[in-house]
Amino acid sequence: MTLAQALSAAQQRLKSASDAEILVSAAFEAATGRRLTYSELQMEGETAWPEVSRQILDQWLPKREAGVPVQHLTGEQTFLDHRYKVGPQVLIPRQETEVLVSVLTEELQRNGMPSLGWEFGLGSGVISI
């Protein structure tokens, strides 16, 4: 099986191209240590799909179909270009929070960073980090 075939099968099963891309890339990384970007997933379709990756993806697909978040399956979420470990006990950082943190950081830099700050809605802690 090739990378393109694995990606196509995952997309058909999940009906979500982005979920399939994330899971295929993460399964490939688990087997090879190499994270594939979206472009690499498309351009390197003839790359052999490792058996370990198949086994991992075979475990993840039914869980995703049952509603388990992608981030809980892969164990990570990217937030402001940093990868964080997440799991069922951790709130998943959302893209809206990235926008909030970016706007707030720009505003604080424009007005001088305070020496003290407040943290609220702690969740996963990525805002503080």
C-alpha positions as CSV (number, residue, x, y, z in Angstrom):
1,M,0.0,0.0,0.0
2,T,1.2,3.5,-0.7
3,L,0.8,6.8,1.2
4,A,-1.8,8.0,-1.3
5,Q,-3.9,4.8,-1.0
6,A,-3.8,5.1,2.8
7,L,-4.8,8.8,2.7
8,S,-7.6,8.1,0.2
9,A,-9.0,5.2,2.3
10,A,-8.9,7.3,5.5
11,Q,-10.6,10.2,3.7
12,Q,-13.4,8.0,2.4
13,R,-14.0,6.4,5.8
14,L,-13.9,9.6,7.8
15,K,-15.6,11.9,5.3
16,S,-13.1,14.6,6.5
17,A,-10.0,15.4,4.5
18,S,-8.4,17.3,7.2
19,D,-8.9,14.6,9.9
20,A,-7.6,12.0,7.5
21,E,-4.5,14.1,6.7
22,I,-3.7,14.7,10.3
23,L,-4.1,11.0,11.3
24,V,-2.2,9.7,8.3
25,S,0.7,12.1,8.9
26,A,0.7,11.2,12.6
27,A,0.6,7.5,11.9
28,F,3.5,7.9,9.4
29,E,5.5,9.9,11.9
30,A,4.9,7.2,14.6
31,A,6.5,4.6,12.3
32,T,9.2,6.7,10.7
33,G,9.9,9.7,12.9
34,R,9.1,12.0,10.0
35,R,6.1,14.3,10.1
36,L,4.6,15.0,6.7
37,T,3.3,18.4,5.8
38,Y,0.1,18.7,3.7
39,S,2.2,19.3,0.6
40,E,4.4,16.2,1.3
41,L,1.2,14.1,1.7
42,Q,0.2,15.1,-1.8
43,M,3.5,15.0,-3.5
44,E,4.9,11.8,-2.0
45,G,1.8,9.6,-2.7
46,E,3.9,6.7,-4.0
47,T,5.9,6.4,-0.8
48,A,5.4,3.0,0.8
49,W,3.0,3.0,3.7
50,P,4.7,1.3,6.7
51,E,2.9,-1.7,8.3
52,V,3.2,0.0,11.7
53,S,1.4,3.1,10.3
54,R,-1.4,0.8,9.1
55,Q,-1.8,-0.8,12.5
56,I,-1.9,2.6,14.2
57,L,-4.4,4.1,11.7
58,D,-6.5,0.9,12.0
59,Q,-6.8,1.6,15.7
60,W,-7.5,5.3,15.3
61,L,-10.2,5.3,12.5
62,P,-13.0,3.6,14.5
63,K,-12.3,5.8,17.5
64,R,-12.5,8.9,15.3
65,E,-15.7,7.6,13.7
66,A,-17.1,7.3,17.3
67,G,-16.3,10.9,18.0
68,V,-13.0,10.8,19.8
69,P,-11.2,14.1,19.0
70,V,-8.2,13.8,16.6
71,Q,-6.0,15.5,19.2
72,H,-6.8,12.8,21.7
73,L,-5.8,10.1,19.2
74,T,-2.5,11.7,18.2
75,G,-1.8,12.9,21.7
76,E,-1.0,16.5,20.5
77,Q,-2.2,19.8,19.4
78,T,-0.3,22.6,17.7
79,F,-0.8,26.0,19.2
80,L,1.0,29.1,18.0
81,D,3.6,27.0,16.2
82,H,4.3,24.8,19.2
83,R,3.3,21.2,19.7
84,Y,1.6,20.4,23.0
85,K,0.8,17.0,24.5
86,V,-3.0,16.6,25.1
87,G,-5.3,13.8,26.2
88,P,-8.8,13.3,27.5
89,Q,-8.0,15.1,30.8
90,V,-6.7,18.2,29.0
91,L,-8.8,20.8,27.2
92,I,-7.8,21.1,23.5
93,P,-6.5,24.6,22.7
94,R,-8.7,26.1,20.0
95,Q,-7.8,28.2,17.0
96,E,-10.0,31.0,18.4
97,T,-7.7,31.1,21.4
98,E,-4.7,31.5,19.1
99,V,-6.3,34.6,17.7
100,L,-7.1,35.9,21.1
101,V,-3.5,35.4,22.4
102,S,-2.0,37.0,19.2
103,V,-4.2,40.1,19.4
104,L,-3.6,40.4,23.2
105,T,0.1,40.0,22.8
106,E,0.3,42.7,20.0
107,E,-1.8,45.0,22.2
108,L,0.4,44.5,25.2
109,Q,3.6,45.0,23.2
110,R,2.1,48.3,21.8
111,N,1.2,49.5,25.2
112,G,4.2,48.2,27.2
113,M,4.2,44.7,28.7
114,P,3.0,44.8,32.4
115,S,5.2,43.4,35.1
116,L,2.3,41.4,36.5
117,G,-0.5,39.7,34.7
118,W,-3.6,37.7,35.4
119,E,-4.3,34.2,34.1
120,F,-7.9,33.1,33.7
121,G,-9.7,30.1,32.3
122,L,-6.5,28.0,32.8
123,G,-7.7,25.0,30.8
124,S,-4.5,23.4,29.2
125,G,-2.2,26.3,30.2
126,V,-1.1,27.2,26.7
127,I,-2.1,30.8,27.2
128,S,0.3,31.2,30.1
129,I,3.0,29.3,28.2
